[in-house]
Amino acid sequence: MKKVLAVVVAVIFVLGLASFGFAAGLEKCEKCHKGEKTVDKMVAKAKIATAADLTKTLREGPKKAMHKPLTDDDLKGAAEALKLK
């Protein structure tokens, strides 16, 4: 019984850390991108497959002025959270 409880607690802990990492990577993005305009849906629609594509799209796209405050580390975290190459 103790082993089962330990496994359940470990799984919950790992899932909690994974969700925290995802939230940390997209935290700034999710302030504006909600509903149908969530980041993952927009990335899929634009067929962005790599972190470089994401950076290029945000730095050179039509909404580049809105994304200017995002640092390279922010974009790297978002790319990791979205599991881009």
C-alpha positions, 0 to 999 in steps of 0.5 A: 500500500505504501508503494502505491501511495508513493507512486501516486504522489510521485506521478502527481508531483511530476505532472505538477512540475510539467504543467508548471514548466509549460505555464512558465514558458507561455506565461506572457503569451497567455495574457493576450492569447485566449480562446480561439487565439491560443498560441498552440492553435496559432502555431498549428495554423501557421505551420510553425515547426521550429523555434527559429520559425517562431522567432522569425514570425514574431520578430518580422510578422505583421504584429512585430511591434506587439511582440517587441517586449518579448526577450529571446529567452521568452521565445525560447521558453515558449518554443520549449513549452510548445515542443518545437525543434 
